Amino acid sequence: MISTEQASRGFSAAGSEARLHVLRALVRAGPSGLRVGEIQERLGIPSSTLAHHLRSLADGGLIEQEKCGRTVLNRADFSHIRGLADFLLEECCADEQSEVPCCPPGTDMNPNCCEGDIT
């Protein structure tokens, strides 16, 4: 499980629309990742702005960057992204007054869980 500090850095890094687009493009690309030029082509983000967003995502632990000669390959860090999701759901329904929790730790979230009206 990731720490609160790591989660805060990760969520902060993803905290812009442009960075979410970049991160989702890298998630779609899978483990092979994308070079900076490929991200630019897909998203139309200027290189200087893209470099800033990639640096923020890397600092937040959401992506990994690997220098390959004169290019940089960017990959989503799937384990860290999963860790952020798990961090949010770690205490799902913890205060629920039920003998059987709807989302026991270490399991997928029950699709019928938490469907009640929230007012």
TORLOTI-502218 format. One line per field, with one value per residue (C-alpha): x, y, z. Coordinates in steps of 0.2 Angstrom, whole numbers, plus 5000, padded with zeros to 4 digits. Layout:
N
px = X,...
py = Y,...
pz = Z,...
//
This chain:
119
px = 5000,5006,5008,4997,5012,5015,4996,4996,5010,5002,4985,4993,5003,4987,4978,4977,4967,4982,4992,4976,4976,4994,4993,4978,4987,5001,4989,4981,4998,5002,5018,5028,5024,5026,5040,5038,5035,5021,5012,5014,5006,4992,4988,4994,5003,5018,5035,5039,5022,5023,5040,5033,5018,5029,5041,5026,5019,5036,5039,5022,5027,5013,5025,5042,5054,5068,5081,5084,5098,5092,5074,5064,5052,5037,5027,5013,5018,5003,5007,5008,4992,4983,4991,4982,4965,4968,4973,4956,4946,4956,4943,4928,4912,4923,4910,4896,4886,4885,4893,4899,4908,4903,4921,4933,4951,4961,4946,4938,4925,4907,4898,4882,4891,4888,4874,4863,4857,4870,4862
py = 5000,5017,5031,5046,5057,5046,5047,5066,5067,5056,5064,5081,5076,5070,5087,5095,5091,5090,5079,5067,5066,5062,5049,5041,5041,5031,5019,5016,5013,4999,4993,4997,5016,5031,5042,5061,5064,5051,5059,5076,5069,5061,5075,5091,5098,5109,5101,5113,5111,5092,5091,5100,5089,5073,5079,5082,5065,5057,5066,5060,5042,5040,5037,5030,5038,5028,5037,5027,5036,5053,5049,5047,5032,5036,5022,5022,5015,5003,4997,5015,5020,5004,5009,5026,5017,5005,5020,5028,5012,5005,5010,5008,5005,5003,5012,5002,4993,4976,4959,4957,4972,4975,4978,4967,4973,4965,4962,4970,4983,4975,4983,4984,4993,5011,5013,5021,5039,5052,5068
pz = 5000,4996,5009,5011,5005,4989,4986,4988,4976,4963,4964,4963,4947,4939,4944,4927,4912,4900,4912,4913,4894,4893,4907,4898,4882,4890,4899,4881,4874,4887,4893,4877,4880,4869,4863,4866,4848,4848,4862,4854,4838,4847,4858,4849,4864,4861,4866,4879,4888,4886,4894,4909,4910,4908,4922,4934,4930,4933,4949,4955,4951,4938,4923,4921,4908,4899,4889,4873,4863,4859,4863,4879,4881,4893,4901,4913,4930,4931,4949,4956,4947,4954,4971,4970,4966,4981,4992,4989,4991,5006,5018,5007,5018,5034,5044,5036,5050,5042,5046,5029,5021,5003,4998,5008,5008,4994,4983,4968,4973,4973,4959,4970,4984,4988,4976,4989,4987,4994,5000
//
